Amino acid sequence: MKLYLSSKMTGLPAENYPAFFNMERILREQGHAIINPAKIGKDLDSIFSNPTRRDYLTADILELLECDGIVLFGNWIKSSGALLERQIAHQLGMSVFIFDEKTCFLKKEGHYESSKN
């Protein structure tokens, strides 16, 4: 399953990239294909001298549209970007998962599924 990572970035040290790269590692080890917006952000930073929030969100949403689902983790609930990405995923009928960091399971629609699917 191709999954898009979503959590708070803006305003956090290093834009929370370390948490995104850690989550990518965990889910890749479990067999998932991962789209990591921290990588997208690094790519934009190398192309544009001063990318805007619109640039980041546009690039991220285009990648989200290529995924089967989204994984919300960490403090995603405090992120307007993550909330937007979650809403888009719901509206398009994608799978929406919340990563439980204690169990390493993905919670979907009120029940738990192993993230090793």
N, C-alpha and C positions, 0 to 999 in steps of 0.2 A: 504494500500500500504506500502510495506517495503522499507524504504528510508535510504540511506547512507549519512551522513553529511560530507561536505568537505569545508575547508577553510584553511587559513594560520595558521601554528602552530610553525614551526621552527623559533627560534630567538625572539619569543614574550614572555613576562612575563608569567610564569607558563604554557608555551607552548600553551597558549590560551585556556586551558581547561575550565575555567569558561564560556567562550562564547559558547563552544561546549555543555556544560551541560545545559546552558540556552536555546539554540536552541532545544536541545532534549526535554526539558520540554514543550516548546511552541508547538512543533509538536505532541508530545504524547497527550497533552491536546486536540488536534484537531483530534485525532483518528488514527494517523499514528504509525506504528511500526518503530522504529528507530535503526539504527546501528551507534554507536558513536565511532569514532576512538580514542577519549580521553580515553574511557574505555579500548579499546584494548591496548593503550599505557601504561596505569596503570597496566594492566595484564602482559605485557611484562616486565615492570620495576620490577615487583615482582618475575618474573621467572628467568630473566637473570641479571647478575651483571652489564653488560654494553652493552645493546642492540645497534646494529648498525642501521643506516638509512635503510639499506637493510632489516633488521629484521622488522622494523616498516612498511615499504612499502609492504613487502610480506604479513604480517598479515592483513594489511588494504585492499589490493587488493583481497585477498581471501574472506574477508567479503563482499566487494563490489559486487563480483560475485554472491552472494546469494540474492541480492536486486533487486527490481523492477525499482529503479531509484536512482538518486543522487540529493541532495540539496546543491547548492553552496551558501555560505553566507559570509557576512563580506568582508574581503580583499582577497578572494580566487584568484583573478586575479594575485596577487603577490606571489603565491605559486607554485613552480614547482611540488610539490606533488598533489595539487588540480588540476592543469592543466593536469597532467598525469591521474588522476582518471576520470576527465571529458572526456578526449579522449577515455579512455577505455569504459566508459559508452556509448558514441556516437557510437563507433565501434561495440558494442554489441547490439545496438538498444534499450538501456534502456531509460527511460524517464529522461530528464535532466531539473532540475528546478533551478531557481535563486530566493532566498527568498528576498522579498521586506520588509525590516524591518519597513517601515512606514505603510504599509497596511496589513501586515501579509498574503499576497498572494504569491503564487508560480508562477513565470513567466516561461512559457514553450514555446519554439519555437515561440516567437514573440507575444504571447497573455497571458492573465492572467487567471489562474484557482484558485479557492478558495482552500486554503490549508486544508480546512475542508472536502475534499472529502473522 
